[in-house]
Every structure is written in structure tokens, then in C-alpha cells.
Amino acid sequence: MARGASGAVRISGFSFARNAVKLDYPLRESLLSALPLVDEMIVAVAPGDPDDDTRGLVESLGDRRIRIVETVWDDARRHLAYSDLTNVALDACSGDWCLYLQADEVLHEDDVAPIRARCEELLHDPRVEGMLFDYLHFFGDYQHIQRGQGWYANEIRLVRNGIGVRSVRDAQSFRHPNQGRLTVARARARILHYGWVRHPERMRAKVEAFWAHRGRAAPSSTHGPTAAAYDYGPLGRLPRWQGTHPAVMAGRISAMDWRDSLREVDPPGLARTMIHKDERALYRVLSALSGLSGIDLNHTNHGRVLDV
């Protein structure tokens, strides 16, 4: 494989997108956050609805490192279409390492140099097949985060090229072709996940699309013509983020126009039709046990974590 501009390591970025504009994904910000790190950026773009121009958004970035790979979305594949498109992009990568960002995942500029250093450090350690990133899941707005049971704390977002790694299922993670889990090291970096930060009306549309790809209807409280908006619930139940956001997110954050639709607490007598996962008794118990024990009780997709 060709060496990167540094002469030491070449890093490919890859992603996929469909209906990213219509569903208000921060795809532009995601790609921009990766460009300072990568030597090339491969984006598999599938045609979406007539009122969407995801391809135009990607082209508008005007960076020579971005290469669009045209592909198709097969509704018959349901949620597996996500990994299908991810693998199309992965197969076009030429780097030693391949950095994966979904359309709602953003790198912080403070992590760019440490990630490249980590790629150089582990390049010649063939035991390391992938790298784990720490996740920050923002919910409702840019101040509240989900940290409990059911919200994965880590996931593989860097994979070694040329060893047959594949995206699996709904493209959350990667496996070997025989479904064996990857041996990983920690990237010592973060992914900021904004998939649950949208105007409530667009959040409803995103949730409906999510369930439609799985052949199921969205929960009744977010589905149908009488449901105008997604209800994030009382955000006061969630911890507040005390850190900074990536610089590329500044425009989105300043343009946020749904603060009046959010609330910290439920008013007396409110009859809610949706109870979020983190509010359910089982998940609260598991989150408490995880906090007390220090053991992450969430399902994990990776194999052994090397102490390197």
C-alpha cells in the first residue's frame, strides 16, 4: 500500500450516505472533521428520495481527497443495506488504516493528531486489527448526553486494511468474514454522536426511516399523521456535557431552533405515550449496577482489547 503524506502511514476515511439532507444528518460536518486526518475520503452514495440531494452536498465540499462511489440501496436487504453500503466504501479504500464515520458521527479536532500518532504507533503490530473509540451520545440538544445501559460506550471505528474485515448487520461494527470478532486496541480518542439531535419533527422522520428499514412501524407515539414531533422526554434526567464540541459543529449549534420544544422536567399531570429506554426500570437497574461495578454491561462487538 502507498504511504501517506507523512511517509509513515496512509489513512483512508470512509462513509456512506442516503437521504442525509432530507433527514438532517450532519454529514457535511462529519466529512469535514475527518479531512484533517485522512489521505483520502471514500463516500458511498445511494440515490434517495426526489427531494434529497445528498450527492450534491458531498460534491459541494470540493476537496480532491473526497471520492464518491455510486451504489444502490436495496430495500429488500432491510437494515443490512447499511453494512452493504459501508462495505462498498471500505472496499475502495487504499490506506493502511481505514477510519469509518457514519453520517451522524463527528471527530473532535483535538483528537486528530493523537489518532494519526496511534495509527503510526500500531501500524507494524499485526495483532491490532481495529481500534476502539469512546462514544459521546448527545440527545435532544447539544448539552445532554446518554451514558446508561443500551448506549454503547465504545465501538470500532478504525480497521486495518487488507485483512478481510467486513461491516456487519446494521453497520454498527466490524467482524471477520467468519463473524469472528476483531482484536483491538484503544484509539484513545472520541466519536461525538449526534444522531439523536434534530428538530423534533425531523427526529420523528428519522425514527420512522430507521424502523421502516427493519420492516417495522415506528412506535405509535412517533408514527402517523397525528404525531407532529418526537418527544425527547424530560432532559433533566440526563447528565450535561461539560466539554467542547468540534469546531465544525459551530454553525449547526448556533442554528438550533427547537429549544422551546424541549423541557427539563415533565409538568404535573402530563400523560406521556413514550417512555425512553433509559427511563425503564430494567435499564435503570443495569445502569446502576454498571456504575457501581465499573463493568460495562452493554453488548460489545469487539474481541480482546490489547493493552498496547
C-alpha positions as CSV (number, residue, x, y, z in Angstrom):
1,M,0.0,0.0,0.0
2,A,1.1,3.5,-0.7
3,R,2.5,5.6,2.1
4,G,0.6,8.8,3.2
5,A,1.8,12.3,3.1
6,S,3.7,11.8,6.4
7,G,5.7,9.0,4.8
8,A,4.8,6.7,7.7
9,V,1.2,5.7,7.4
10,R,-1.7,6.2,5.0
11,I,-5.2,6.6,6.4
12,S,-8.4,6.2,4.4
13,G,-11.7,7.6,5.6
14,F,-14.9,6.0,4.5
15,S,-18.6,6.6,5.0
16,F,-22.0,6.1,3.3
17,A,-25.0,8.3,2.8
18,R,-28.6,8.3,1.6
19,N,-31.2,10.9,2.3
20,A,-28.7,12.7,4.6
21,V,-30.0,16.1,3.6
22,K,-33.7,15.3,3.9
23,L,-33.2,13.6,7.3
24,D,-30.9,16.4,8.6
25,Y,-27.8,14.3,9.2
26,P,-24.6,16.3,10.0
27,L,-22.9,14.6,7.0
28,R,-21.1,17.8,6.0
29,E,-19.6,18.2,9.5
30,S,-18.7,14.5,9.7
31,L,-16.7,14.6,6.5
32,L,-15.1,17.9,7.3
33,S,-14.0,16.6,10.7
34,A,-12.2,13.6,9.1
35,L,-10.4,15.5,6.3
36,P,-7.5,16.8,8.5
37,L,-6.7,13.2,9.4
38,V,-7.2,11.2,6.2
39,D,-5.3,10.9,2.9
40,E,-8.5,10.0,1.0
41,M,-12.2,10.0,1.9
42,I,-14.4,7.5,0.2
43,V,-18.2,8.1,0.4
44,A,-20.7,5.5,-1.0
45,V,-23.7,7.5,-2.0
46,A,-27.0,5.8,-2.9
47,P,-29.8,7.7,-4.6
48,G,-32.5,8.7,-2.2
49,D,-35.9,10.4,-2.4
50,P,-36.5,13.0,-5.1
51,D,-36.4,15.9,-2.6
52,D,-32.9,14.9,-1.3
53,D,-29.5,16.0,-2.7
54,T,-27.0,14.1,-0.6
55,R,-24.7,13.7,-3.6
56,G,-24.7,17.5,-4.2
57,L,-23.9,18.1,-0.5
58,V,-20.8,15.8,-0.7
59,E,-19.7,17.4,-4.0
60,S,-20.1,20.9,-2.6
61,L,-17.2,20.3,-0.2
62,G,-14.8,20.5,-3.2
63,D,-12.0,18.5,-1.7
64,R,-9.8,16.5,-4.1
65,R,-9.5,13.8,-1.4
66,I,-13.2,13.0,-1.5
67,R,-14.2,10.3,-3.9
68,I,-17.9,9.4,-4.4
69,V,-18.7,5.8,-5.1
70,E,-22.1,5.4,-6.7
71,T,-24.1,2.5,-5.3
72,V,-27.7,1.4,-4.8
73,W,-30.0,1.0,-1.8
74,D,-31.8,-2.4,-1.8
75,D,-34.9,-2.2,0.3
76,A,-35.2,-5.9,0.3
77,R,-32.0,-6.1,2.4
78,R,-33.7,-4.1,5.1
79,H,-31.2,-3.0,7.8
80,L,-28.4,-5.0,6.1
81,A,-28.4,-2.3,3.4
82,Y,-26.4,-0.2,5.9
83,S,-23.5,-2.7,6.0
84,D,-23.8,-3.3,2.3
85,L,-23.1,0.4,1.5
86,T,-20.4,0.5,4.2
87,N,-18.6,-2.4,2.6
88,V,-18.8,-0.7,-0.8
89,A,-16.9,2.3,0.6
90,L,-14.5,0.1,2.6
91,D,-13.5,-1.9,-0.5
92,A,-12.5,1.3,-2.3
93,C,-10.0,2.3,0.5
94,S,-6.3,2.1,-0.2
95,G,-4.8,3.1,3.1
96,D,-3.1,1.1,5.8
97,W,-5.9,2.0,8.2
98,C,-9.5,2.8,7.4
99,L,-11.4,5.3,9.5
100,Y,-15.2,4.9,9.5
101,L,-17.6,7.6,10.3
102,Q,-21.3,7.3,9.9
103,A,-23.2,10.4,8.8
104,D,-24.0,11.5,12.3
105,E,-20.6,10.9,13.8
106,V,-18.0,13.7,14.2
107,L,-14.4,13.8,15.2
108,H,-13.1,16.5,17.5
109,E,-10.1,18.4,16.2
110,D,-8.3,17.8,19.5
111,D,-8.2,14.1,18.6
112,V,-6.9,14.3,15.1
113,A,-3.1,14.3,15.9
114,P,-3.5,11.6,18.6
115,I,-5.3,9.3,16.2
116,R,-2.7,9.7,13.5
117,A,0.0,9.0,16.1
118,R,-1.8,5.9,17.2
119,C,-2.1,4.7,13.6
120,E,1.7,5.1,13.2
121,E,2.5,3.5,16.6
122,L,0.4,0.4,15.9
123,L,1.0,0.1,12.1
124,H,3.5,-2.8,12.5
125,D,1.7,-4.6,15.3
126,P,-0.4,-7.1,13.3
127,R,-2.2,-8.3,16.4
128,V,-4.2,-5.0,16.3
129,E,-7.0,-5.5,13.8
130,G,-9.0,-2.5,14.8
131,M,-9.3,0.4,17.3
132,L,-11.9,1.3,19.8
133,F,-13.2,4.8,20.2
134,D,-15.0,6.3,23.2
135,Y,-18.5,7.5,22.4
136,L,-20.5,10.6,23.4
137,H,-24.1,10.2,22.6
138,F,-25.9,13.6,22.5
139,F,-29.6,13.5,23.0
140,G,-32.2,16.2,22.3
141,D,-29.8,19.1,22.2
142,Y,-26.0,19.7,22.4
143,Q,-25.9,19.8,26.2
144,H,-27.4,16.5,27.3
145,I,-25.8,13.0,26.8
146,Q,-26.8,9.4,27.2
147,R,-24.4,7.2,29.2
148,G,-26.5,4.4,30.5
149,Q,-27.4,0.9,29.6
150,G,-28.3,0.5,25.9
151,W,-26.0,3.3,24.8
152,Y,-22.7,1.7,23.8
153,A,-19.6,3.3,25.4
154,N,-17.1,2.1,22.8
155,E,-17.1,0.9,19.2
156,I,-14.7,0.0,16.4
157,R,-14.1,2.9,14.0
158,L,-10.6,2.2,12.7
159,V,-9.9,-1.1,11.0
160,R,-6.7,-2.5,9.4
161,N,-6.9,-2.7,5.7
162,G,-6.2,-5.9,3.7
163,I,-7.2,-8.5,6.3
164,G,-10.8,-9.1,5.1
165,V,-12.6,-7.0,7.7
166,R,-16.3,-6.6,6.9
167,S,-19.1,-4.3,8.2
168,V,-21.9,-6.4,9.6
169,R,-25.6,-6.2,10.3
170,D,-26.7,-2.6,10.5
171,A,-23.2,-1.3,10.2
172,Q,-22.6,-0.6,13.8
173,S,-19.4,-2.6,13.9
174,F,-17.0,-4.9,12.0
175,R,-16.1,-8.6,12.0
176,H,-14.0,-11.1,10.1
177,P,-15.8,-12.9,7.3
178,N,-16.4,-15.9,9.6
179,Q,-18.0,-13.5,12.1
180,G,-15.0,-13.7,14.4
181,R,-14.5,-10.6,16.5
182,L,-11.6,-8.3,15.9
183,T,-8.7,-8.0,18.3
184,V,-8.5,-4.3,19.1
185,A,-6.5,-1.6,20.9
186,R,-7.9,1.7,22.2
187,A,-7.7,4.6,19.9
188,R,-7.6,7.0,22.9
189,A,-10.0,9.3,21.0
190,R,-13.7,10.1,20.9
191,I,-16.6,9.9,18.5
192,L,-19.2,12.5,19.1
193,H,-22.5,11.0,18.0
194,Y,-25.3,13.5,17.0
195,G,-27.8,11.0,15.7
196,W,-30.4,12.0,18.3
197,V,-30.0,15.8,18.0
198,R,-32.6,17.2,15.5
199,H,-35.6,19.3,15.4
200,P,-38.3,17.0,16.9
201,E,-40.2,16.9,13.6
202,R,-37.1,15.7,11.7
203,M,-36.3,13.4,14.5
204,R,-39.7,11.7,14.0
205,A,-38.9,11.3,10.3
206,K,-35.5,9.8,11.1
207,V,-37.0,7.3,13.6
208,E,-39.7,6.3,11.1
209,A,-37.0,5.6,8.4
210,F,-35.0,3.7,11.0
211,W,-37.9,1.3,11.7
212,A,-39.0,1.1,8.1
213,H,-35.6,-0.3,7.1
214,R,-36.2,-3.0,9.7
215,G,-39.6,-3.9,8.3
216,R,-41.4,-2.5,11.4
217,A,-43.5,0.5,12.1
218,A,-42.1,3.2,14.4
219,P,-43.5,3.3,18.0
220,S,-47.1,4.7,17.9
221,S,-46.2,7.9,19.6
222,T,-43.9,8.9,16.7
223,H,-45.7,7.4,13.8
224,G,-48.6,8.6,11.6
225,P,-50.1,11.9,10.6
226,T,-51.2,12.9,14.1
227,A,-47.7,12.7,15.5
228,A,-46.1,16.0,14.6
229,A,-42.9,15.7,16.6
230,Y,-40.6,13.4,18.5
231,D,-40.8,13.7,22.3
232,Y,-37.3,13.6,23.9
233,G,-38.9,13.5,27.4
234,P,-37.5,15.4,30.4
235,L,-33.9,16.1,29.6
236,G,-33.2,16.9,33.2
237,R,-32.8,13.1,33.8
238,L,-29.6,13.1,31.7
239,P,-26.1,14.4,32.6
240,R,-24.9,17.6,31.0
241,W,-21.8,17.7,28.8
242,Q,-19.1,20.0,30.2
243,G,-16.7,19.7,27.3
244,T,-16.4,21.4,23.9
245,H,-17.9,20.4,20.6
246,P,-15.9,20.0,17.4
247,A,-15.3,23.4,15.7
248,V,-17.1,22.1,12.5
249,M,-20.3,21.9,14.6
250,A,-20.4,25.6,15.5
251,G,-22.8,26.5,12.7
252,R,-25.3,23.7,13.5
253,I,-25.2,24.5,17.2
254,S,-25.8,28.2,16.7
255,A,-28.7,27.4,14.2
256,M,-30.5,25.2,16.7
257,D,-34.2,26.4,16.6
258,W,-36.1,23.9,18.8
259,R,-35.1,24.9,22.3
260,D,-38.7,25.9,23.0
261,S,-39.8,22.3,22.2
262,L,-37.6,20.8,24.9
263,R,-38.1,20.5,28.7
264,E,-36.0,19.7,31.7
265,V,-38.9,18.1,33.7
266,D,-42.4,16.9,32.9
267,P,-45.1,19.2,34.0
268,P,-47.6,17.9,36.6
269,G,-50.3,15.7,35.0
270,L,-48.6,15.1,31.7
271,A,-49.6,11.8,30.3
272,R,-46.7,10.6,28.1
273,T,-47.1,8.0,25.4
274,M,-43.4,7.3,25.1
275,I,-41.0,6.2,27.8
276,H,-37.4,6.2,26.6
277,K,-35.1,3.2,27.1
278,D,-33.0,4.9,29.7
279,E,-36.2,5.6,31.8
280,R,-37.3,2.0,32.0
281,A,-36.8,0.1,35.3
282,L,-34.6,-2.7,33.8
283,Y,-32.3,-0.3,32.1
284,R,-32.1,1.9,35.2
285,V,-31.1,-1.1,37.3
286,L,-28.5,-2.2,34.8
287,S,-27.1,1.3,34.5
288,A,-26.8,1.5,38.3
289,L,-25.1,-1.9,38.5
290,S,-22.6,-0.9,35.8
291,G,-21.8,2.3,37.7
292,L,-21.2,0.5,40.9
293,S,-19.2,-2.3,39.5
294,G,-17.3,-0.3,36.8
295,I,-18.1,-3.0,34.3
296,D,-19.8,-2.1,31.1
297,L,-22.8,-4.4,30.8
298,N,-23.7,-3.3,27.3
299,H,-23.3,-5.8,24.4
300,T,-19.9,-5.4,22.8
301,N,-18.9,-6.1,19.2
302,H,-15.1,-6.3,19.7
303,G,-12.9,-9.2,20.8
304,R,-9.8,-9.0,23.0
305,V,-8.6,-5.5,23.9
306,L,-4.8,-5.4,23.8
307,D,-3.0,-3.3,26.4
308,V,-0.7,-1.5,23.9
